[in-house]
Structure formats: structure tokens, C-alpha cells
Amino acid sequence: MQTVAIRDLKNNPSSMTKYLDEGDSVFVTRHGKPIGITLPLNDDIFSMGVKKTVAIELYKMEIISLGKMAEMLEIPKQEAMSLLNSLNITWIEDDVESIKTEANKWL
């Protein structure tokens, strides 16, 4: 995902459209802090839905945890893991207690 400052966007709108044309999502920032996101319109966006796409992108960028992604999508964490698997996205369990429980299975 790319980042474009709102100042740059105002002065040069093609700075964002270039990334969108390449299929990249773009964070719009003000003073270095994200204030918005733009997504390229393609078949994936329409078939997966914008909410799901944003949640997955935020997870891939490590902005939100797996649990938060599941919460955003209003699905169980296990279903979120399956969704990421189906998209070939590597995931990691973010809950310390779950990690300990899983580790104890192997000890």
C-alpha cells in the first residue's frame, strides 16, 4: 500500500492516480497520519466487498491484529484465519494465551 500526503494530492492529483492505475491502495495522510484510504476499483474489490478488502489490507499492513480484523468483519477468528488462508495470506495468532496453549500442545 502506498502513501500520499494530502498536500501532494492537492498539488499533484496524479500522484495518487498513478498508484491506483497500478492496482495499489493508497493511504492519504495529513502531517504523517493516515486520514483516509483509496482503493483501486477492480473485480476483486467488487467480489470481496470494500469492508472485507479494507480489513484485509489493514491486517496485511500490520495496522490491525487478526482478532481486530475478525471483529471488523463480524466473523469468528477461525473464519478470519480461513479467509486469509484462501487468499494465500500468511497469518499469525496474535493472542498470547492462544500462542501458549498451542505451544503446550507440542511440548
Summary of the structure (lengths in Angstrom):
residues: 107
radius of gyration: 16.7
end to end distance: 39.0
largest distance: 58.6
contacts: 259
relative contact order: 0.10
helix: 56%
strand: 14%
